[in-house]
């Protein structure tokens, strides 16, 4: 199965954003273990929120 360019772009951006978050939180906390936990939690939360937003958006615009 061929993955389209948009999916590749989204996956690459997600990896970049995770690394940026990890670097910033690590610099602020000075602790890579804490930074990793915060980063994982934050990106899991952001993924859930994005999914909920997409569902709400689809529901709103499909009802019109």
PyMOL Python script that loads the backbone (N, CA, C, O; Angstrom):
from pymol import cmd

cmd.read_pdbstr("""\
ATOM      1  N   UNK A   1       0.848  -1.181   0.000  1.00  0.00           N
ATOM      2  CA  UNK A   1       0.000   0.000   0.000  1.00  0.00           C
ATOM      3  C   UNK A   1       0.889   1.237   0.000  1.00  0.00           C
ATOM      4  O   UNK A   1       1.820   1.341   0.798  1.00  0.00           O
ATOM      5  N   UNK A   2       0.600   2.161  -0.888  1.00  0.00           N
ATOM      6  CA  UNK A   2       1.376   3.387  -1.006  1.00  0.00           C
ATOM      7  C   UNK A   2       0.813   4.448  -0.070  1.00  0.00           C
ATOM      8  O   UNK A   2      -0.388   4.717  -0.058  1.00  0.00           O
ATOM      9  N   UNK A   3       1.697   5.036   0.705  1.00  0.00           N
ATOM     10  CA  UNK A   3       1.293   6.110   1.609  1.00  0.00           C
ATOM     11  C   UNK A   3       1.408   7.418   0.840  1.00  0.00           C
ATOM     12  O   UNK A   3       2.448   7.711   0.249  1.00  0.00           O
ATOM     13  N   UNK A   4       0.331   8.204   0.851  1.00  0.00           N
ATOM     14  CA  UNK A   4       0.381   9.452   0.090  1.00  0.00           C
ATOM     15  C   UNK A   4       1.266  10.494   0.775  1.00  0.00           C
ATOM     16  O   UNK A   4       1.637  10.349   1.939  1.00  0.00           O
ATOM     17  N   UNK A   5       1.589  11.531   0.036  1.00  0.00           N
ATOM     18  CA  UNK A   5       2.498  12.562   0.538  1.00  0.00           C
ATOM     19  C   UNK A   5       1.945  13.295   1.751  1.00  0.00           C
ATOM     20  O   UNK A   5       2.712  13.681   2.634  1.00  0.00           O
ATOM     21  N   UNK A   6       0.628  13.496   1.817  1.00  0.00           N
ATOM     22  CA  UNK A   6       0.051  14.180   2.969  1.00  0.00           C
ATOM     23  C   UNK A   6       0.277  13.374   4.244  1.00  0.00           C
ATOM     24  O   UNK A   6       0.630  13.943   5.277  1.00  0.00           O
ATOM     25  N   UNK A   7       0.081  12.074   4.188  1.00  0.00           N
ATOM     26  CA  UNK A   7       0.295  11.224   5.366  1.00  0.00           C
ATOM     27  C   UNK A   7       1.756  11.268   5.798  1.00  0.00           C
ATOM     28  O   UNK A   7       2.049  11.317   6.993  1.00  0.00           O
ATOM     29  N   UNK A   8       2.675  11.250   4.833  1.00  0.00           N
ATOM     30  CA  UNK A   8       4.099  11.348   5.150  1.00  0.00           C
ATOM     31  C   UNK A   8       4.410  12.692   5.801  1.00  0.00           C
ATOM     32  O   UNK A   8       5.159  12.758   6.775  1.00  0.00           O
ATOM     33  N   UNK A   9       3.837  13.750   5.265  1.00  0.00           N
ATOM     34  CA  UNK A   9       4.062  15.098   5.800  1.00  0.00           C
ATOM     35  C   UNK A   9       3.541  15.205   7.226  1.00  0.00           C
ATOM     36  O   UNK A   9       4.212  15.763   8.095  1.00  0.00           O
ATOM     37  N   UNK A  10       2.350  14.675   7.467  1.00  0.00           N
ATOM     38  CA  UNK A  10       1.755  14.713   8.813  1.00  0.00           C
ATOM     39  C   UNK A  10       2.613  13.930   9.801  1.00  0.00           C
ATOM     40  O   UNK A  10       2.874  14.403  10.907  1.00  0.00           O
ATOM     41  N   UNK A  11       3.050  12.745   9.411  1.00  0.00           N
ATOM     42  CA  UNK A  11       3.873  11.911  10.295  1.00  0.00           C
ATOM     43  C   UNK A  11       5.202  12.590  10.597  1.00  0.00           C
ATOM     44  O   UNK A  11       5.660  12.588  11.739  1.00  0.00           O
ATOM     45  N   UNK A  12       5.822  13.169   9.571  1.00  0.00           N
ATOM     46  CA  UNK A  12       7.093  13.858   9.771  1.00  0.00           C
ATOM     47  C   UNK A  12       6.919  15.061  10.698  1.00  0.00           C
ATOM     48  O   UNK A  12       7.743  15.288  11.584  1.00  0.00           O
ATOM     49  N   UNK A  13       5.843  15.834  10.495  1.00  0.00           N
ATOM     50  CA  UNK A  13       5.615  16.992  11.366  1.00  0.00           C
ATOM     51  C   UNK A  13       5.381  16.548  12.812  1.00  0.00           C
ATOM     52  O   UNK A  13       5.863  17.192  13.743  1.00  0.00           O
ATOM     53  N   UNK A  14       4.652  15.463  12.999  1.00  0.00           N
ATOM     54  CA  UNK A  14       4.399  14.967  14.359  1.00  0.00           C
ATOM     55  C   UNK A  14       5.720  14.596  15.033  1.00  0.00           C
ATOM     56  O   UNK A  14       5.922  14.919  16.204  1.00  0.00           O
ATOM     57  N   UNK A  15       6.613  13.931  14.322  1.00  0.00           N
ATOM     58  CA  UNK A  15       7.920  13.577  14.887  1.00  0.00           C
ATOM     59  C   UNK A  15       8.740  14.825  15.221  1.00  0.00           C
ATOM     60  O   UNK A  15       9.375  14.890  16.273  1.00  0.00           O
ATOM     61  N   UNK A  16       8.725  15.808  14.330  1.00  0.00           N
ATOM     62  CA  UNK A  16       9.454  17.055  14.584  1.00  0.00           C
ATOM     63  C   UNK A  16       8.886  17.763  15.810  1.00  0.00           C
ATOM     64  O   UNK A  16       9.643  18.237  16.657  1.00  0.00           O
ATOM     65  N   UNK A  17       7.558  17.838  15.913  1.00  0.00           N
ATOM     66  CA  UNK A  17       6.943  18.530  17.054  1.00  0.00           C
ATOM     67  C   UNK A  17       7.227  17.806  18.371  1.00  0.00           C
ATOM     68  O   UNK A  17       7.393  18.450  19.407  1.00  0.00           O
ATOM     69  N   UNK A  18       7.283  16.482  18.338  1.00  0.00           N
ATOM     70  CA  UNK A  18       7.623  15.716  19.539  1.00  0.00           C
ATOM     71  C   UNK A  18       9.050  16.023  19.967  1.00  0.00           C
ATOM     72  O   UNK A  18       9.317  16.227  21.151  1.00  0.00           O
ATOM     73  N   UNK A  19       9.962  16.057  19.012  1.00  0.00           N
ATOM     74  CA  UNK A  19      11.365  16.350  19.335  1.00  0.00           C
ATOM     75  C   UNK A  19      11.526  17.777  19.876  1.00  0.00           C
ATOM     76  O   UNK A  19      12.277  18.001  20.826  1.00  0.00           O
ATOM     77  N   UNK A  20      10.828  18.729  19.277  1.00  0.00           N
ATOM     78  CA  UNK A  20      10.897  20.112  19.764  1.00  0.00           C
ATOM     79  C   UNK A  20      10.391  20.185  21.201  1.00  0.00           C
ATOM     80  O   UNK A  20      11.022  20.808  22.055  1.00  0.00           O
ATOM     81  N   UNK A  21       9.258  19.551  21.466  1.00  0.00           N
ATOM     82  CA  UNK A  21       8.695  19.550  22.819  1.00  0.00           C
ATOM     83  C   UNK A  21       9.667  18.917  23.801  1.00  0.00           C
ATOM     84  O   UNK A  21       9.897  19.453  24.884  1.00  0.00           O
ATOM     85  N   UNK A  22      10.235  17.782  23.426  1.00  0.00           N
ATOM     86  CA  UNK A  22      11.174  17.082  24.302  1.00  0.00           C
ATOM     87  C   UNK A  22      12.393  17.951  24.614  1.00  0.00           C
ATOM     88  O   UNK A  22      12.835  18.012  25.761  1.00  0.00           O
ATOM     89  N   UNK A  23      12.931  18.613  23.607  1.00  0.00           N
ATOM     90  CA  UNK A  23      14.105  19.477  23.810  1.00  0.00           C
ATOM     91  C   UNK A  23      13.773  20.652  24.720  1.00  0.00           C
ATOM     92  O   UNK A  23      14.532  20.955  25.642  1.00  0.00           O
ATOM     93  N   UNK A  24      12.654  21.312  24.473  1.00  0.00           N
ATOM     94  CA  UNK A  24      12.272  22.488  25.280  1.00  0.00           C
ATOM     95  C   UNK A  24      11.987  22.083  26.720  1.00  0.00           C
ATOM     96  O   UNK A  24      12.486  22.716  27.650  1.00  0.00           O
ATOM     97  N   UNK A  25      11.190  21.038  26.913  1.00  0.00           N
ATOM     98  CA  UNK A  25      10.843  20.618  28.275  1.00  0.00           C
ATOM     99  C   UNK A  25      12.087  20.125  29.012  1.00  0.00           C
ATOM    100  O   UNK A  25      12.236  20.368  30.209  1.00  0.00           O
ATOM    101  N   UNK A  26      12.964  19.445  28.314  1.00  0.00           N
ATOM    102  CA  UNK A  26      14.210  18.994  28.923  1.00  0.00           C
ATOM    103  C   UNK A  26      15.069  20.181  29.356  1.00  0.00           C
ATOM    104  O   UNK A  26      15.661  20.162  30.435  1.00  0.00           O
ATOM    105  N   UNK A  27      15.136  21.211  28.515  1.00  0.00           N
ATOM    106  CA  UNK A  27      15.913  22.403  28.857  1.00  0.00           C
ATOM    107  C   UNK A  27      15.318  23.127  30.063  1.00  0.00           C
ATOM    108  O   UNK A  27      16.054  23.654  30.898  1.00  0.00           O
ATOM    109  N   UNK A  28      14.003  23.153  30.154  1.00  0.00           N
ATOM    110  CA  UNK A  28      13.328  23.843  31.262  1.00  0.00           C
ATOM    111  C   UNK A  28      13.450  23.056  32.560  1.00  0.00           C
ATOM    112  O   UNK A  28      13.736  23.628  33.611  1.00  0.00           O
ATOM    113  N   UNK A  29      13.233  21.742  32.489  1.00  0.00           N
ATOM    114  CA  UNK A  29      13.246  20.929  33.709  1.00  0.00           C
ATOM    115  C   UNK A  29      14.642  20.460  34.100  1.00  0.00           C
ATOM    116  O   UNK A  29      14.920  20.228  35.277  1.00  0.00           O
ATOM    117  N   UNK A  30      15.513  20.322  33.115  1.00  0.00           N
ATOM    118  CA  UNK A  30      16.846  19.790  33.386  1.00  0.00           C
ATOM    119  C   UNK A  30      16.854  18.295  33.632  1.00  0.00           C
ATOM    120  O   UNK A  30      17.854  17.747  34.094  1.00  0.00           O
ATOM    121  N   UNK A  31      15.754  17.633  33.330  1.00  0.00           N
ATOM    122  CA  UNK A  31      15.620  16.198  33.607  1.00  0.00           C
ATOM    123  C   UNK A  31      14.993  15.509  32.403  1.00  0.00           C
ATOM    124  O   UNK A  31      13.825  15.747  32.094  1.00  0.00           O
ATOM    125  N   UNK A  32      15.748  14.664  31.725  1.00  0.00           N
ATOM    126  CA  UNK A  32      15.259  14.006  30.515  1.00  0.00           C
ATOM    127  C   UNK A  32      14.124  13.028  30.815  1.00  0.00           C
ATOM    128  O   UNK A  32      13.228  12.853  29.989  1.00  0.00           O
ATOM    129  N   UNK A  33      14.151  12.395  31.978  1.00  0.00           N
ATOM    130  CA  UNK A  33      13.089  11.450  32.341  1.00  0.00           C
ATOM    131  C   UNK A  33      11.755  12.180  32.505  1.00  0.00           C
ATOM    132  O   UNK A  33      10.738  11.750  31.960  1.00  0.00           O
ATOM    133  N   UNK A  34      11.761  13.274  33.250  1.00  0.00           N
ATOM    134  CA  UNK A  34      10.540  14.076  33.417  1.00  0.00           C
ATOM    135  C   UNK A  34      10.088  14.647  32.084  1.00  0.00           C
ATOM    136  O   UNK A  34       8.898  14.652  31.771  1.00  0.00           O
ATOM    137  N   UNK A  35      11.052  15.133  31.295  1.00  0.00           N
ATOM    138  CA  UNK A  35      10.737  15.713  29.998  1.00  0.00           C
ATOM    139  C   UNK A  35      10.072  14.687  29.083  1.00  0.00           C
ATOM    140  O   UNK A  35       9.140  15.013  28.348  1.00  0.00           O
ATOM    141  N   UNK A  36      10.551  13.462  29.132  1.00  0.00           N
ATOM    142  CA  UNK A  36       9.972  12.404  28.306  1.00  0.00           C
ATOM    143  C   UNK A  36       8.535  12.116  28.729  1.00  0.00           C
ATOM    144  O   UNK A  36       7.652  11.980  27.882  1.00  0.00           O
ATOM    145  N   UNK A  37       8.301  12.022  30.029  1.00  0.00           N
ATOM    146  CA  UNK A  37       6.944  11.780  30.529  1.00  0.00           C
ATOM    147  C   UNK A  37       5.990  12.896  30.151  1.00  0.00           C
ATOM    148  O   UNK A  37       4.869  12.639  29.710  1.00  0.00           O
ATOM    149  N   UNK A  38       6.426  14.127  30.320  1.00  0.00           N
ATOM    150  CA  UNK A  38       5.586  15.280  29.970  1.00  0.00           C
ATOM    151  C   UNK A  38       5.309  15.291  28.469  1.00  0.00           C
ATOM    152  O   UNK A  38       4.181  15.546  28.046  1.00  0.00           O
ATOM    153  N   UNK A  39       6.324  15.017  27.677  1.00  0.00           N
ATOM    154  CA  UNK A  39       6.165  15.022  26.219  1.00  0.00           C
ATOM    155  C   UNK A  39       5.191  13.950  25.759  1.00  0.00           C
ATOM    156  O   UNK A  39       4.320  14.217  24.931  1.00  0.00           O
ATOM    157  N   UNK A  40       5.329  12.755  26.281  1.00  0.00           N
ATOM    158  CA  UNK A  40       4.412  11.667  25.914  1.00  0.00           C
ATOM    159  C   UNK A  40       2.987  12.026  26.313  1.00  0.00           C
ATOM    160  O   UNK A  40       2.058  11.864  25.521  1.00  0.00           O
ATOM    161  N   UNK A  41       2.811  12.511  27.538  1.00  0.00           N
ATOM    162  CA  UNK A  41       1.478  12.899  28.002  1.00  0.00           C
ATOM    163  C   UNK A  41       0.887  13.995  27.126  1.00  0.00           C
ATOM    164  O   UNK A  41      -0.261  13.899  26.694  1.00  0.00           O
ATOM    165  N   UNK A  42       1.671  15.035  26.865  1.00  0.00           N
ATOM    166  CA  UNK A  42       1.189  16.167  26.085  1.00  0.00           C
ATOM    167  C   UNK A  42       0.781  15.746  24.681  1.00  0.00           C
ATOM    168  O   UNK A  42      -0.285  16.138  24.207  1.00  0.00           O
ATOM    169  N   UNK A  43       1.600  14.964  24.016  1.00  0.00           N
ATOM    170  CA  UNK A  43       1.271  14.580  22.644  1.00  0.00           C
ATOM    171  C   UNK A  43       0.137  13.559  22.581  1.00  0.00           C
ATOM    172  O   UNK A  43      -0.601  13.529  21.597  1.00  0.00           O
ATOM    173  N   UNK A  44      -0.017  12.735  23.594  1.00  0.00           N
ATOM    174  CA  UNK A  44      -1.193  11.854  23.654  1.00  0.00           C
ATOM    175  C   UNK A  44      -2.451  12.699  23.810  1.00  0.00           C
ATOM    176  O   UNK A  44      -3.452  12.455  23.136  1.00  0.00           O
ATOM    177  N   UNK A  45      -2.403  13.687  24.692  1.00  0.00           N
ATOM    178  CA  UNK A  45      -3.537  14.585  24.896  1.00  0.00           C
ATOM    179  C   UNK A  45      -3.855  15.362  23.623  1.00  0.00           C
ATOM    180  O   UNK A  45      -5.022  15.484  23.249  1.00  0.00           O
ATOM    181  N   UNK A  46      -2.838  15.884  22.958  1.00  0.00           N
ATOM    182  CA  UNK A  46      -3.043  16.631  21.714  1.00  0.00           C
ATOM    183  C   UNK A  46      -3.648  15.741  20.622  1.00  0.00           C
ATOM    184  O   UNK A  46      -4.482  16.201  19.843  1.00  0.00           O
ATOM    185  N   UNK A  47      -3.238  14.489  20.562  1.00  0.00           N
ATOM    186  CA  UNK A  47      -3.786  13.571  19.570  1.00  0.00           C
ATOM    187  C   UNK A  47      -5.264  13.310  19.842  1.00  0.00           C
ATOM    188  O   UNK A  47      -6.073  13.295  18.914  1.00  0.00           O
ATOM    189  N   UNK A  48      -5.616  13.106  21.096  1.00  0.00           N
ATOM    190  CA  UNK A  48      -7.019  12.886  21.473  1.00  0.00           C
ATOM    191  C   UNK A  48      -7.855  14.123  21.162  1.00  0.00           C
ATOM    192  O   UNK A  48      -8.957  14.006  20.625  1.00  0.00           O
ATOM    193  N   UNK A  49      -7.345  15.296  21.492  1.00  0.00           N
ATOM    194  CA  UNK A  49      -8.059  16.544  21.215  1.00  0.00           C
ATOM    195  C   UNK A  49      -8.221  16.772  19.718  1.00  0.00           C
ATOM    196  O   UNK A  49      -9.273  17.233  19.274  1.00  0.00           O
ATOM    197  N   UNK A  50      -7.210  16.458  18.949  1.00  0.00           N
ATOM    198  CA  UNK A  50      -7.294  16.605  17.496  1.00  0.00           C
ATOM    199  C   UNK A  50      -8.362  15.676  16.930  1.00  0.00           C
ATOM    200  O   UNK A  50      -9.150  16.077  16.073  1.00  0.00           O
ATOM    201  N   UNK A  51      -8.388  14.446  17.406  1.00  0.00           N
ATOM    202  CA  UNK A  51      -9.397  13.486  16.962  1.00  0.00           C
ATOM    203  C   UNK A  51     -10.811  13.989  17.291  1.00  0.00           C
ATOM    204  O   UNK A  51     -11.706  13.926  16.447  1.00  0.00           O
ATOM    205  N   UNK A  52     -11.006  14.483  18.510  1.00  0.00           N
ATOM    206  CA  UNK A  52     -12.319  14.997  18.918  1.00  0.00           C
ATOM    207  C   UNK A  52     -12.714  16.201  18.064  1.00  0.00           C
ATOM    208  O   UNK A  52     -13.872  16.333  17.666  1.00  0.00           O
ATOM    209  N   UNK A  53     -11.757  17.071  17.785  1.00  0.00           N
ATOM    210  CA  UNK A  53     -12.020  18.236  16.950  1.00  0.00           C
ATOM    211  C   UNK A  53     -12.444  17.811  15.543  1.00  0.00           C
ATOM    212  O   UNK A  53     -13.406  18.347  14.992  1.00  0.00           O
ATOM    213  N   UNK A  54     -11.728  16.851  14.966  1.00  0.00           N
ATOM    214  CA  UNK A  54     -12.054  16.388  13.616  1.00  0.00           C
ATOM    215  C   UNK A  54     -13.444  15.758  13.569  1.00  0.00           C
ATOM    216  O   UNK A  54     -14.189  15.964  12.611  1.00  0.00           O
ATOM    217  N   UNK A  55     -13.791  14.996  14.595  1.00  0.00           N
ATOM    218  CA  UNK A  55     -15.128  14.395  14.634  1.00  0.00           C
ATOM    219  C   UNK A  55     -16.209  15.462  14.747  1.00  0.00           C
ATOM    220  O   UNK A  55     -17.225  15.398  14.055  1.00  0.00           O
ATOM    221  N   UNK A  56     -15.990  16.448  15.623  1.00  0.00           N
ATOM    222  CA  UNK A  56     -16.969  17.526  15.788  1.00  0.00           C
ATOM    223  C   UNK A  56     -17.096  18.330  14.492  1.00  0.00           C
ATOM    224  O   UNK A  56     -18.203  18.685  14.085  1.00  0.00           O
ATOM    225  N   UNK A  57     -15.985  18.611  13.858  1.00  0.00           N
ATOM    226  CA  UNK A  57     -15.981  19.368  12.605  1.00  0.00           C
ATOM    227  C   UNK A  57     -16.777  18.614  11.537  1.00  0.00           C
ATOM    228  O   UNK A  57     -17.613  19.193  10.843  1.00  0.00           O
ATOM    229  N   UNK A  58     -16.502  17.318  11.420  1.00  0.00           N
ATOM    230  CA  UNK A  58     -17.188  16.498  10.431  1.00  0.00           C
ATOM    231  C   UNK A  58     -18.686  16.433  10.727  1.00  0.00           C
ATOM    232  O   UNK A  58     -19.502  16.554   9.813  1.00  0.00           O
ATOM    233  N   UNK A  59     -19.052  16.245  11.986  1.00  0.00           N
ATOM    234  CA  UNK A  59     -20.448  16.165  12.375  1.00  0.00           C
ATOM    235  C   UNK A  59     -21.176  17.479  12.048  1.00  0.00           C
ATOM    236  O   UNK A  59     -22.295  17.469  11.537  1.00  0.00           O
ATOM    237  N   UNK A  60     -20.522  18.605  12.351  1.00  0.00           N
ATOM    238  CA  UNK A  60     -21.145  19.914  12.103  1.00  0.00           C
ATOM    239  C   UNK A  60     -21.343  20.145  10.613  1.00  0.00           C
ATOM    240  O   UNK A  60     -22.422  20.570  10.200  1.00  0.00           O
ATOM    241  N   UNK A  61     -20.343  19.878   9.809  1.00  0.00           N
ATOM    242  CA  UNK A  61     -20.437  20.166   8.399  1.00  0.00           C
ATOM    243  C   UNK A  61     -21.198  19.129   7.607  1.00  0.00           C
ATOM    244  O   UNK A  61     -21.669  19.424   6.509  1.00  0.00           O
ATOM    245  N   UNK A  62     -21.337  17.911   8.134  1.00  0.00           N
ATOM    246  CA  UNK A  62     -22.173  16.918   7.452  1.00  0.00           C
ATOM    247  C   UNK A  62     -23.645  17.149   7.727  1.00  0.00           C
ATOM    248  O   UNK A  62     -24.490  16.694   6.956  1.00  0.00           O
ATOM    249  N   UNK A  63     -23.976  17.845   8.806  1.00  0.00           N
ATOM    250  CA  UNK A  63     -25.376  18.097   9.152  1.00  0.00           C
ATOM    251  C   UNK A  63     -25.950  19.291   8.399  1.00  0.00           C
ATOM    252  O   UNK A  63     -27.149  19.555   8.487  1.00  0.00           O
ATOM    253  N   UNK A  64     -25.130  19.999   7.677  1.00  0.00           N
ATOM    254  CA  UNK A  64     -25.580  21.198   6.958  1.00  0.00           C
ATOM    255  C   UNK A  64     -26.071  20.866   5.594  1.00  0.00           C
ATOM    256  O   UNK A  64     -26.487  21.758   4.854  1.00  0.00           O
TER     257      UNK A  64
END
""", "prot")
cmd.dss("prot")
cmd.show_as("cartoon", "prot")
cmd.util.cbc("prot")
cmd.orient("prot")
